[in-house]
Amino acid sequence: MLFWLLIVWVRLVSAGKSCTGTTTIGSSEEASALAACTTYSGTVAIATDAAKNVALDGLEVINGNLTADSATELCNLSGNALRHVDNFYLRELAALSSMDFPLLTSVDVIEWSALPSLGHLSFSTPISRATSVNIQDTFLGSFEGLGLGNLKTVGTLYVGNNKYMENITIPNLDTVDTSISFESNGFDANEISLPVLATAADMAFRNATSVSIPSLTNITGDLFVAGAEGATFSAGSLEEIGSTLTMVDSESLSNLSFPALAAVGGSVNISRNPNLTTLAFASLQTIGGDVDLDGTFTSITFPSLRTLRGSLNLTATATSFDCAALKRAIAANGTVVEGGLACTDASGDTTVSAAAQQQQHILVHRSLN
């Protein structure tokens, strides 16, 4: 055994290539031999026929990739000294049930998918920054043990189709540079809490029971919500959405609260939310695109709206909604709807104001005041 281990070690360190390039680890002996490198530059790949337990003990830094793909027997993956990995890729690992990297504090990219047995993590030291985190189709019940408790900045974060993940809390995340998405997590509930998040680019929430974003003030891209399973969606501090606002296909949603929202740079689409009967955007002043509203609305108010650079297209099926009253309210507010108004109520009556007619009406209204 010692002679065989020596051969493996010589192979790793020979010709000056001991700690660079691509190395494939399939056995505990090969993993132990890699410990001769405290820093490895390249790719450390777990073999598809790797043993059940692979421990990368002694290795401290991987300037490159740590990857395992379709290693059907791999159950446990660990590294007692690993502090940094550039890119950490795990895919199609049906038997992987636990990972233990107690010193790992720095990872640029985490991409894990199709890990149906992974229910335990132990990253006891926190990661404060990551370029990309993508976790989907795992057995994980929460983010605990992932080491994201101190994560403050992330480029891209995607968490999706983790059926046992009913609670997602990232307590110190304050900036999302590119996008953040939560999709179809949890069987019966999925509660998302981002208590100090202040600014984000694109945001998407699908099938969430509740979303808590009390500190969010600015979204530079899109806000997309679909299939919301909670009664309320609230963004109490949100002042600006740089691109589009979309709230669709949410049967449970009955209360939408954006009290501070003043500007939407693109379009607004609020449709197919059967229990959402009231829309009130008290502070909204400008909308840069079209507004499409379709639902059982009884009341819609935009008291501060001054400029809508697209069209307003509304279908309201509640018998108490009156398109003519909406048209009068828009005129009374002095709102400029550059693309015109098309409104259909429960009676089937359609109120249409072409863009030119709308602007002329408003100019007359302003001249009278």
C-alpha positions as CSV (number, residue, x, y, z in Angstrom):
1,M,0.0,0.0,0.0
2,L,2.8,2.4,0.9
3,F,4.6,1.6,-2.4
4,W,1.4,2.3,-4.4
5,L,0.7,5.5,-2.6
6,L,4.3,6.6,-3.3
7,I,3.7,6.0,-7.1
8,V,0.6,8.1,-7.0
9,W,2.4,10.9,-5.2
10,V,5.3,10.9,-7.6
11,R,2.9,11.1,-10.5
12,L,1.4,14.2,-9.0
13,V,4.6,16.0,-8.3
14,S,6.7,15.0,-11.3
15,A,7.7,17.3,-14.1
16,G,6.8,20.4,-12.2
17,K,3.0,19.7,-12.8
18,S,2.2,18.5,-9.4
19,C,-0.3,21.2,-8.5
20,T,-1.5,22.5,-11.9
21,G,-3.7,21.2,-14.7
22,T,-6.6,18.7,-14.3
23,T,-6.5,15.9,-11.8
24,T,-9.2,13.2,-11.3
25,I,-9.8,11.8,-7.8
26,G,-11.5,8.5,-7.5
27,S,-10.1,6.9,-4.4
28,S,-9.1,7.9,-0.9
29,E,-5.4,7.2,-1.9
30,E,-5.6,9.7,-4.7
31,A,-7.2,12.2,-2.5
32,S,-4.5,11.7,0.2
33,A,-1.8,12.2,-2.4
34,L,-3.3,15.5,-3.5
35,A,-2.6,16.8,0.1
36,A,0.9,17.4,-1.1
37,C,-0.5,20.5,-2.8
38,T,-1.8,23.1,-0.4
39,T,-2.7,25.2,-3.4
40,Y,-3.9,23.6,-6.7
41,S,-4.3,25.6,-9.9
42,G,-6.6,24.0,-12.4
43,T,-9.4,21.5,-12.0
44,V,-9.9,18.9,-9.3
45,A,-12.5,16.5,-10.7
46,I,-14.2,13.7,-8.8
47,A,-14.3,10.6,-11.0
48,T,-17.6,9.2,-12.1
49,D,-16.7,5.9,-10.5
50,A,-15.4,7.5,-7.2
51,A,-15.7,5.8,-3.9
52,K,-18.5,6.6,-1.5
53,N,-16.3,8.9,0.6
54,V,-13.9,11.4,-0.8
55,A,-11.9,13.6,1.6
56,L,-9.7,16.3,0.1
57,D,-7.9,16.8,3.4
58,G,-4.9,19.1,3.5
59,L,-5.7,21.0,0.3
60,E,-6.3,24.7,1.2
61,V,-6.9,26.6,-2.1
62,I,-8.2,25.6,-5.5
63,N,-7.5,28.3,-8.0
64,G,-9.9,26.8,-10.5
65,N,-12.6,24.2,-10.4
66,L,-13.8,21.6,-7.9
67,T,-16.3,19.5,-9.8
68,A,-18.2,16.3,-9.5
69,D,-20.6,15.2,-12.2
70,S,-22.5,11.9,-12.4
71,A,-20.4,10.2,-9.6
72,T,-23.1,7.7,-8.9
73,E,-21.6,6.1,-5.7
74,L,-20.4,9.3,-4.0
75,C,-22.1,9.8,-0.7
76,N,-19.8,12.1,1.3
77,L,-17.5,14.9,0.1
78,S,-15.3,16.9,2.5
79,G,-12.1,18.9,2.9
80,N,-10.9,19.8,6.4
81,A,-8.5,22.6,5.3
82,L,-10.1,24.0,2.1
83,R,-10.5,27.8,2.4
84,H,-11.0,28.9,-1.2
85,V,-12.5,27.5,-4.5
86,D,-13.0,29.6,-7.6
87,N,-15.8,27.5,-9.0
88,F,-17.6,24.7,-7.2
89,Y,-19.7,22.5,-9.5
90,L,-21.9,19.6,-8.4
91,R,-24.3,17.9,-10.9
92,E,-26.2,14.6,-11.1
93,L,-25.1,13.1,-7.8
94,A,-27.9,10.9,-6.8
95,A,-26.2,9.4,-3.6
96,L,-24.5,12.5,-2.3
97,S,-26.0,13.1,1.2
98,S,-23.5,15.2,3.1
99,M,-20.7,17.7,2.6
100,D,-18.3,19.1,5.2
101,F,-15.9,22.0,4.5
102,P,-15.5,23.7,7.9
103,L,-13.0,26.3,6.8
104,L,-14.4,27.3,3.4
105,T,-14.9,31.0,3.4
106,S,-14.4,32.1,-0.2
107,V,-16.2,30.7,-3.3
108,D,-16.7,32.7,-6.5
109,V,-19.2,30.4,-8.2
110,I,-21.5,27.7,-6.6
111,E,-23.5,25.7,-9.1
112,W,-25.3,22.6,-7.6
113,S,-28.1,20.8,-9.4
114,A,-29.8,17.4,-9.3
115,L,-28.6,16.4,-5.8
116,P,-31.8,14.6,-4.6
117,S,-30.2,13.1,-1.4
118,L,-28.3,16.1,-0.2
119,G,-29.8,17.1,3.1
120,H,-26.8,18.1,5.2
121,L,-24.1,20.7,4.8
122,S,-21.4,21.9,7.2
123,F,-19.7,25.1,6.0
124,S,-19.2,26.4,9.5
125,T,-17.3,29.6,8.5
126,P,-19.3,32.1,6.6
127,I,-18.9,33.2,2.9
128,S,-19.2,37.0,2.6
129,R,-19.1,37.4,-1.2
130,A,-19.9,35.3,-4.2
131,T,-20.1,35.9,-7.9
132,S,-22.8,33.3,-8.6
133,V,-24.8,30.9,-6.4
134,N,-27.1,28.4,-8.2
135,I,-28.7,25.7,-6.0
136,Q,-31.5,23.6,-7.5
137,D,-33.1,20.1,-7.1
138,T,-31.6,19.2,-3.8
139,F,-32.9,17.6,-0.6
140,L,-31.8,20.7,1.5
141,G,-34.3,21.9,4.0
142,S,-32.8,25.4,4.5
143,F,-29.7,27.5,3.9
144,E,-28.3,26.6,7.3
145,G,-24.9,25.1,7.1
146,L,-24.2,26.6,3.6
147,G,-22.2,29.4,5.1
148,L,-24.3,32.2,3.6
149,G,-25.2,33.8,6.9
150,N,-22.6,36.6,6.3
151,L,-23.1,36.9,2.5
152,K,-23.3,40.6,1.8
153,T,-22.9,40.9,-2.0
154,V,-23.7,38.4,-4.8
155,G,-23.8,38.7,-8.5
156,T,-26.4,36.1,-9.4
157,L,-28.4,34.0,-6.9
158,Y,-30.8,31.3,-8.1
159,V,-32.6,28.9,-5.7
160,G,-35.1,26.6,-7.4
161,N,-37.0,23.4,-7.1
162,N,-35.7,22.4,-3.6
163,K,-38.8,20.7,-2.4
164,Y,-37.9,20.6,1.3
165,M,-36.5,24.1,1.5
166,E,-39.4,25.9,3.3
167,N,-37.4,28.7,4.8
168,I,-34.8,30.8,3.0
169,T,-33.1,33.6,5.1
170,I,-30.0,35.5,4.1
171,P,-29.7,37.9,7.0
172,N,-26.8,40.1,5.8
173,L,-27.3,40.3,2.0
174,D,-27.5,44.0,1.0
175,T,-26.6,44.0,-2.7
176,V,-27.4,41.9,-5.7
177,D,-25.4,42.9,-8.8
178,T,-27.1,40.9,-11.5
179,S,-30.2,38.8,-10.6
180,I,-31.8,37.0,-7.7
181,S,-34.5,34.3,-8.3
182,F,-36.4,32.0,-6.0
183,E,-38.6,29.4,-7.8
184,S,-40.8,26.6,-6.6
185,N,-39.1,25.7,-3.3
186,G,-40.9,23.9,-0.5
187,F,-43.9,21.5,-0.7
188,D,-46.3,23.3,1.6
189,A,-44.6,26.6,2.3
190,N,-41.7,28.8,1.1
191,E,-40.8,31.8,3.2
192,I,-38.1,34.1,1.9
193,S,-36.5,36.7,4.1
194,L,-33.9,39.3,2.9
195,P,-34.1,41.7,5.8
196,V,-31.3,44.1,4.9
197,L,-31.3,43.9,1.1
198,A,-31.2,47.5,-0.2
199,T,-30.5,47.3,-3.9
200,A,-30.9,44.6,-6.6
201,A,-30.9,44.2,-10.3
202,D,-33.5,41.7,-11.6
203,M,-35.7,40.0,-9.0
204,A,-38.0,37.0,-9.5
205,F,-40.2,35.1,-7.0
206,R,-42.3,32.1,-8.1
207,N,-44.6,30.2,-5.8
208,A,-43.5,31.9,-2.6
209,T,-45.7,31.8,0.5
210,S,-44.2,35.0,1.8
211,V,-41.5,37.5,0.8
212,S,-39.9,39.9,3.3
213,I,-37.8,42.7,1.7
214,P,-38.4,45.6,4.2
215,S,-35.2,47.5,3.4
216,L,-35.3,47.3,-0.4
217,T,-35.3,50.8,-2.0
218,N,-34.1,50.3,-5.5
219,I,-34.5,47.6,-8.2
220,T,-32.4,48.5,-11.3
221,G,-34.0,45.9,-13.5
222,D,-37.2,43.8,-13.4
223,L,-39.4,42.7,-10.5
224,F,-41.3,39.5,-11.4
225,V,-43.8,37.7,-9.1
226,A,-45.8,34.7,-10.2
227,G,-47.8,32.1,-8.4
228,A,-47.6,33.9,-5.0
229,E,-49.1,31.6,-2.4
230,G,-49.4,34.3,0.3
231,A,-52.2,36.9,0.7
232,T,-49.8,39.9,0.8
233,F,-46.9,41.1,-1.2
234,S,-45.3,44.1,0.3
235,A,-42.2,46.2,-0.5
236,G,-42.7,49.1,1.9
237,S,-39.4,50.9,1.2
238,L,-39.2,50.4,-2.6
239,E,-38.9,53.7,-4.4
240,E,-37.9,52.8,-7.9
241,I,-38.0,49.9,-10.4
242,G,-35.7,50.5,-13.3
243,S,-37.4,48.2,-15.8
244,T,-40.7,46.2,-15.5
245,L,-43.1,45.3,-12.8
246,T,-45.0,42.0,-13.3
247,M,-47.4,40.4,-10.8
248,V,-49.3,37.5,-12.4
249,D,-51.1,34.2,-11.8
250,S,-51.4,34.4,-8.0
251,E,-54.7,33.0,-6.7
252,S,-54.0,33.7,-3.1
253,L,-52.8,37.3,-3.5
254,S,-55.3,39.8,-2.1
255,N,-53.1,42.7,-1.0
256,L,-50.4,44.5,-2.9
257,S,-48.5,47.2,-1.1
258,F,-45.9,49.6,-2.7
259,P,-46.5,52.7,-0.7
260,A,-43.2,54.4,-1.6
261,L,-42.9,53.4,-5.2
262,A,-42.4,56.6,-7.3
263,A,-41.1,55.4,-10.7
264,V,-41.3,52.3,-12.9
265,G,-38.9,52.6,-15.9
266,G,-40.6,50.1,-18.1
267,S,-44.0,48.4,-18.3
268,V,-46.4,47.2,-15.6
269,N,-48.4,44.0,-15.9
270,I,-50.8,42.9,-13.1
271,S,-53.0,40.1,-14.3
272,R,-54.8,36.9,-13.4
273,N,-54.8,37.4,-9.6
274,P,-58.5,36.6,-8.9
275,N,-58.5,37.8,-5.3
276,L,-56.7,41.1,-5.9
277,T,-59.6,43.6,-6.1
278,T,-57.9,46.8,-5.1
279,L,-54.8,48.5,-6.6
280,A,-53.4,51.6,-5.0
281,F,-50.1,53.2,-5.9
282,A,-50.1,56.3,-3.8
283,S,-46.7,57.6,-4.7
284,L,-46.2,56.4,-8.3
285,Q,-45.5,59.4,-10.5
286,T,-44.0,58.0,-13.8
287,I,-44.3,54.8,-15.8
288,G,-42.0,54.3,-18.8
289,G,-44.0,51.7,-20.7
290,D,-47.4,50.2,-21.1
291,V,-49.7,49.3,-18.2
292,D,-51.7,46.1,-18.6
293,L,-54.2,45.3,-15.9
294,D,-56.6,42.3,-16.0
295,G,-58.6,41.1,-13.1
296,T,-61.5,41.4,-10.7
297,F,-60.7,45.0,-9.8
298,T,-63.2,47.1,-7.9
299,S,-60.9,50.0,-7.3
300,I,-57.7,51.3,-9.1
301,T,-56.0,54.5,-8.0
302,F,-52.9,56.3,-9.2
303,P,-53.4,59.7,-7.4
304,S,-49.8,60.9,-8.0
305,L,-49.3,59.6,-11.6
306,R,-48.2,62.4,-13.9
307,T,-46.7,60.6,-16.9
308,L,-47.5,57.2,-18.5
309,R,-45.3,56.9,-21.6
310,G,-47.1,53.9,-23.0
311,S,-50.7,52.9,-23.1
312,L,-53.1,51.9,-20.3
313,N,-54.9,48.6,-21.2
314,L,-57.5,47.4,-18.6
315,T,-59.9,44.6,-18.4
316,A,-62.0,44.5,-15.2
317,T,-64.6,41.8,-14.6
318,A,-66.0,43.1,-11.3
319,T,-69.6,44.4,-11.9
320,S,-68.9,47.5,-9.7
321,F,-66.0,48.7,-11.8
322,D,-66.7,51.7,-14.1
323,C,-64.3,52.5,-17.0
324,A,-65.9,55.9,-17.5
325,A,-65.1,56.8,-13.8
326,L,-61.5,55.7,-14.3
327,K,-61.2,57.9,-17.4
328,R,-62.6,60.9,-15.4
329,A,-60.1,60.2,-12.5
330,I,-57.2,60.1,-14.9
331,A,-58.2,63.5,-16.4
332,A,-58.8,65.0,-13.0
333,N,-55.3,64.0,-11.9
334,G,-53.8,65.7,-14.9
335,T,-52.2,62.4,-16.0
336,V,-50.6,62.3,-19.4
337,V,-51.2,58.8,-21.0
338,E,-49.1,59.1,-24.1
339,G,-50.2,55.8,-25.6
340,G,-54.0,56.2,-24.9
341,L,-56.5,54.3,-22.8
342,A,-58.4,51.1,-23.5
343,C,-60.7,49.9,-20.7
344,T,-63.3,47.1,-20.8
345,D,-65.6,46.5,-17.8
346,A,-68.0,43.7,-16.8
347,S,-70.8,45.1,-18.9
348,G,-68.6,44.6,-22.0
349,D,-68.4,48.3,-22.6
350,T,-65.1,49.5,-23.9
351,T,-63.8,53.0,-23.2
352,V,-61.1,54.1,-25.7
353,S,-59.1,57.3,-25.7
354,A,-56.5,57.6,-28.4
355,A,-53.3,59.2,-27.5
356,A,-54.0,62.5,-29.3
357,Q,-57.5,62.7,-27.8
358,Q,-56.2,61.9,-24.3
359,Q,-53.5,64.6,-24.5
360,Q,-55.9,67.2,-25.9
361,H,-58.4,66.4,-23.1
362,I,-55.8,66.9,-20.4
363,L,-54.5,70.2,-22.0
364,V,-58.1,71.5,-21.9
365,H,-58.5,70.4,-18.3
366,R,-55.3,72.1,-17.3
367,S,-56.2,75.3,-19.1
368,L,-59.5,75.4,-17.1
369,N,-57.5,75.2,-13.8
